[in-house]
């Protein structure tokens, strides 16, 4: 091998080593970016899970509220309370809130009159 061939070989090897170092640096930078992206993705996934859990709870609350409203409006469920030892139908299927309060007050006056 001539001296010129040896220099070209050394130069080619040096260039290849520089390219490998540059590629290694780029690979390390890409790996760091990938790790950062993975961490962001994990954080986003955790936030999404928390949001999904809150949404599921809200949907459950909404379903319960709709069920309660349906019971009140349609009148399928009687709401009985015990007042002074007596059962009182608090909702009544056809009564408005004012009617309910008036009916309860009348019932209390009637009970007070009977007890005297």
CORZI-V182477 format. One record per residue. RES is the residue in one letter. D_CENTER is the distance of its C-alpha to the mean C-alpha in Angstrom with 2 decimals. Layout:
BEGIN
RES_D_CENTER ; RES_D_CENTER
END
This chain:
BEGIN
X_73.43 ; X_74.68 ; X_73.56 ; X_71.97 ; X_70.03 ; X_68.87 ; X_67.67 ; X_65.79 ; X_64.26 ; X_63.22 ; X_61.89 ; X_59.89 ; X_58.48 ; X_57.59 ; X_55.84 ; X_53.95 ; X_52.94 ; X_51.72 ; X_49.70 ; X_48.21 ; X_47.31 ; X_45.71 ; X_43.77 ; X_42.71 ; X_41.52 ; X_39.57 ; X_38.07 ; X_37.05 ; X_35.49 ; X_33.60 ; X_32.45 ; X_31.19 ; X_29.32 ; X_27.84 ; X_26.71 ; X_25.15 ; X_23.35 ; X_22.20 ; X_20.84 ; X_19.01 ; X_17.60 ; X_16.49 ; X_14.82 ; X_13.06 ; X_12.07 ; X_10.69 ; X_8.69 ; X_7.48 ; X_6.80 ; X_4.92 ; X_2.86 ; X_3.47 ; X_3.57 ; X_2.41 ; X_3.70 ; X_5.95 ; X_6.96 ; X_7.69 ; X_9.53 ; X_11.30 ; X_12.34 ; X_13.52 ; X_15.43 ; X_17.02 ; X_18.03 ; X_19.49 ; X_21.30 ; X_22.69 ; X_23.84 ; X_25.40 ; X_27.22 ; X_28.50 ; X_29.58 ; X_31.03 ; X_32.43 ; X_31.82 ; X_30.98 ; X_33.43 ; X_32.18 ; X_34.94 ; X_35.31 ; X_38.19 ; X_40.13 ; X_43.33 ; X_43.65 ; X_43.29 ; X_40.56 ; X_39.47 ; X_37.54 ; X_35.21 ; X_33.79 ; X_36.69 ; X_36.03 ; X_37.66 ; X_37.53 ; X_35.86 ; X_34.49 ; X_37.81 ; X_39.76 ; X_37.83 ; X_38.62 ; X_42.23 ; X_42.60 ; X_41.29 ; X_43.70 ; X_46.55 ; X_45.83 ; X_45.84 ; X_49.14 ; X_50.59 ; X_49.65 ; X_51.11 ; X_54.28 ; X_54.65 ; X_54.21 ; X_56.98
END
